[in-house]
Amino acid sequence: MADQIILNPADSVAILTARGVAPQGHKVALRAMAPGEAVIKYGQVIGYATAPISPGEHVHTHNMVFGEHGRDYAPGAGLAAAEAARDRFAGPQDSFLGYHRPGGQVGTRNFIALVATVNCSATVIRRAAEELRIEGALDAYPNVDGVAAFAHGTGCGMAATGEGFGALQRVLAGHAGHPNVAAALFVGLGCEVMQIARMKQELGEAARFHGLTIQETGGTRATIDAIKARVREMLPEVNRATRAPAPLSALAIGLQCGGSDGLSGVTANPALGVACDMLAAQGASVVLSETSEIYGAERLLLERVARPELAERLLAQIRWWEDYCARNGGSMDNNPSPGNKAGGLTTILEKSLGAVAKAGSSPLNDVLAYGAPITAPGLSFMDTPGYDPVSVTGQIAGGAQLIVFTTGRGSAFGSKPAPTIKLATNDQLYAAMPDDMDLNCGDVLSRGVSLEAKAREIVALIVATASGQVTKSEALGLGDNEFVPWQIGAVM
């Protein structure tokens, strides 16, 4: 393995693959740069020098800063190349073993969901789920993966219309009607803004829908007991579900990165991107998110939009985020986090270019609002914050049955009802956190494993997980506290 790698012939920096003048994953200058000169990585501007930089010098926050990025957008200009990148993986349809639901959905897990419509009912659903676990209520039902309590901090003190209400409604309905959920019970207080009747209207008269309120049931203890009784009634029917073959085109997969480092855009993210092209070729849906973490790299997505209106939708989301940050006194460069910077990432422009690599090279077929249903095959983009729990909550609400999460610094993330697969970007992390990491991508550098070979490992792991193989985060019991709907708008 070379001591440093150059990602593009136009680059003015290289990435250290081992500790040298700076830690692994950090940047060193390939040539002299003057103050104000653009710093180039991935062949793109990632920032600007703030002091004279000599060849071989460490390039980071002490001598480089965020600045304006190029906006020479050419929507659709790379569509033909994107189609070719996807189509080169065309072949026989693969399958996984999933739970076939009424209406054609296919689940990778078989949960009962308790969904709070408001924070006032958060405690009763959590208490009911915990008491059922302690009592061993599920012991006789091996085909039931668990009772998941989706509690949150909002649902009232909010406008009854608008962005915030719509986002929460989509999230709650999306989790209750999720392919990985066999039966759901909405639980409210009774007087909140987010009324159960509106939830029922959103889901229709689906057989999996149930609901009750604390006020009508007789208070906290009576409601806990009522929830437990409803769940015990559901268990025999839910347990009757069995796995059967389903095509990969029935899968929707959320793409995430968190605790990123300077190698994320070199190993795990581009390997996952090739895996996404393979999946897209089979008609599966893959969903990139985190609008604040594609900032500076949006051009790469715009060049492969399948339809012109998708470009305007994506640019409208970018403009919304610029305004959102400005009116709240923030900056689009608020990310990278301190941990990202310790791992070698200096600006959001640099982080975004590596993050977008997760989406591969296929056409961008849809641009979605937060928590909106995922319907298009191939690559979609969903508007979410960069904060992992909030972003994943939106992807799962849209119908993602699996999450694939790359990390370089280390992450202890997990999710329900869709399990999370975690990919390590470097050998050291994989060795340091073996109970959390599902697959090592560090050998792309350390052993010269090709991105395509690693992508095939990732696809195989996705198929195995979709068919019931337990992820590391599932084995650790993670996912109960990572349900975090995006709270947009005034709290009143």
Secondary structure as UniProt FT lines:
FT   STRAND          4..5
FT   TURN            9..10
FT   STRAND          13..16
FT   TURN            24..25
FT   STRAND          27..29
FT   TURN            35..36
FT   STRAND          38..41
FT   TURN            42..43
FT   STRAND          44..49
FT   TURN            55..56
FT   STRAND          58..59
FT   TURN            61..63
FT   STRAND          64..65
FT   TURN            75..78
FT   HELIX           79..87
FT   TURN            88..89
FT   STRAND          95..100
FT   TURN            102..103
FT   STRAND          106..107
FT   STRAND          111..116
FT   HELIX           119..121
FT   HELIX           122..134
FT   TURN            135..140
FT   TURN            142..143
FT   STRAND          146..150
FT   HELIX           163..176
FT   TURN            179..180
FT   STRAND          181..188
FT   HELIX           196..203
FT   TURN            207..208
FT   STRAND          209..213
FT   HELIX           214..217
FT   HELIX           220..239
FT   STRAND          243..247
FT   HELIX           248..250
FT   STRAND          252..257
FT   TURN            262..267
FT   HELIX           268..281
FT   TURN            282..283
FT   STRAND          285..288
FT   HELIX           291..293
FT   TURN            295..297
FT   HELIX           298..302
FT   TURN            303..304
FT   HELIX           308..327
FT   TURN            328..329
FT   HELIX           332..334
FT   HELIX           338..342
FT   TURN            343..344
FT   HELIX           348..356
FT   HELIX           357..359
FT   TURN            360..361
FT   STRAND          364..368
FT   TURN            370..371
FT   STRAND          378..382
FT   HELIX           388..398
FT   STRAND          402..407
FT   STRAND          420..424
FT   HELIX           427..432
FT   TURN            434..436
FT   STRAND          439..440
FT   HELIX           443..446
FT   HELIX           451..466
FT   TURN            467..468
FT   HELIX           472..475
FT   TURN            476..479
//
